[in-house]
Amino acid sequence: MITVLVNGTLMDDPEAHTEKTGEPKWTAKLKSDDSWVRITASKKQGYQLSQLTAGSPVSVCGIAKIILIKSKSGDPLPIMEMKVTKLISAETLRIPRVLRKAA
C-alpha cells in the first residue's frame, strides 16, 4: 500500500453503503487524466463525499492499493482502490469570516 494524492472529478454521484460494523461509508469513481480511481470514504470524509455530485472537482489523499477485477471480456484488469483520509473540494471548504467580510 502507498499514500497518494489524486486530483480529478467525480464520474458519478457517491453511493452510500454500510460496513459490517454498521458504520456508513460512501464510494465513488474519481476520474484523473486518462484513468480512474475507486475511492471509499467514511466518517468526516464520507460525509464530505456524500455532499458532492457527479462532475465535482475534488482532491483526495489516502491509502491506495492496486487490485485486480475482471473486465467485460473476463480478463484481469488492474485498478487503483483508495481509502480516503483527506478530502478537499470547493463545496467542502469553509471560507474564514475575515475573507467573507472582505468579499
RAFEN-V463462 format. One record per residue. N is the residue number from 1. RES is the residue in three letters. D_FIRST is the distance of its C-alpha to the first C-alpha in whole Angstrom. Layout:
n:N res:RES d_first:D_FIRST
n:N res:RES d_first:D_FIRST
This chain:
n:1 res:MET d_first:0
n:2 res:ILE d_first:4
n:3 res:THR d_first:7
n:4 res:VAL d_first:10
n:5 res:LEU d_first:13
n:6 res:VAL d_first:15
n:7 res:ASN d_first:19
n:8 res:GLY d_first:21
n:9 res:THR d_first:23
n:10 res:LEU d_first:23
n:11 res:MET d_first:24
n:12 res:ASP d_first:25
n:13 res:ASP d_first:26
n:14 res:PRO d_first:23
n:15 res:GLU d_first:24
n:16 res:ALA d_first:24
n:17 res:HIS d_first:23
n:18 res:THR d_first:24
n:19 res:GLU d_first:21
n:20 res:LYS d_first:23
n:21 res:THR d_first:23
n:22 res:GLY d_first:25
n:23 res:GLU d_first:23
n:24 res:PRO d_first:23
n:25 res:LYS d_first:20
n:26 res:TRP d_first:20
n:27 res:THR d_first:19
n:28 res:ALA d_first:20
n:29 res:LYS d_first:19
n:30 res:LEU d_first:19
n:31 res:LYS d_first:20
n:32 res:SER d_first:19
n:33 res:ASP d_first:22
n:34 res:ASP d_first:22
n:35 res:SER d_first:19
n:36 res:TRP d_first:17
n:37 res:VAL d_first:14
n:38 res:ARG d_first:15
n:39 res:ILE d_first:14
n:40 res:THR d_first:15
n:41 res:ALA d_first:17
n:42 res:SER d_first:19
n:43 res:LYS d_first:21
n:44 res:LYS d_first:22
n:45 res:GLN d_first:20
n:46 res:GLY d_first:21
n:47 res:TYR d_first:24
n:48 res:GLN d_first:24
n:49 res:LEU d_first:22
n:50 res:SER d_first:25
n:51 res:GLN d_first:28
n:52 res:LEU d_first:27
n:53 res:THR d_first:28
n:54 res:ALA d_first:27
n:55 res:GLY d_first:28
n:56 res:SER d_first:27
n:57 res:PRO d_first:25
n:58 res:VAL d_first:22
n:59 res:SER d_first:19
n:60 res:VAL d_first:16
n:61 res:CYS d_first:13
n:62 res:GLY d_first:10
n:63 res:ILE d_first:6
n:64 res:ALA d_first:6
n:65 res:LYS d_first:5
n:66 res:ILE d_first:8
n:67 res:ILE d_first:11
n:68 res:LEU d_first:14
n:69 res:ILE d_first:17
n:70 res:LYS d_first:21
n:71 res:SER d_first:23
n:72 res:LYS d_first:26
n:73 res:SER d_first:28
n:74 res:GLY d_first:26
n:75 res:ASP d_first:23
n:76 res:PRO d_first:20
n:77 res:LEU d_first:18
n:78 res:PRO d_first:14
n:79 res:ILE d_first:13
n:80 res:MET d_first:10
n:81 res:GLU d_first:10
n:82 res:MET d_first:9
n:83 res:LYS d_first:10
n:84 res:VAL d_first:13
n:85 res:THR d_first:14
n:86 res:LYS d_first:16
n:87 res:LEU d_first:19
n:88 res:ILE d_first:22
n:89 res:SER d_first:24
n:90 res:ALA d_first:28
n:91 res:GLU d_first:29
n:92 res:THR d_first:27
n:93 res:LEU d_first:28
n:94 res:ARG d_first:31
n:95 res:ILE d_first:34
n:96 res:PRO d_first:35
n:97 res:ARG d_first:39
n:98 res:VAL d_first:40
n:99 res:LEU d_first:39
n:100 res:ARG d_first:40
n:101 res:LYS d_first:44
n:102 res:ALA d_first:44
n:103 res:ALA d_first:43
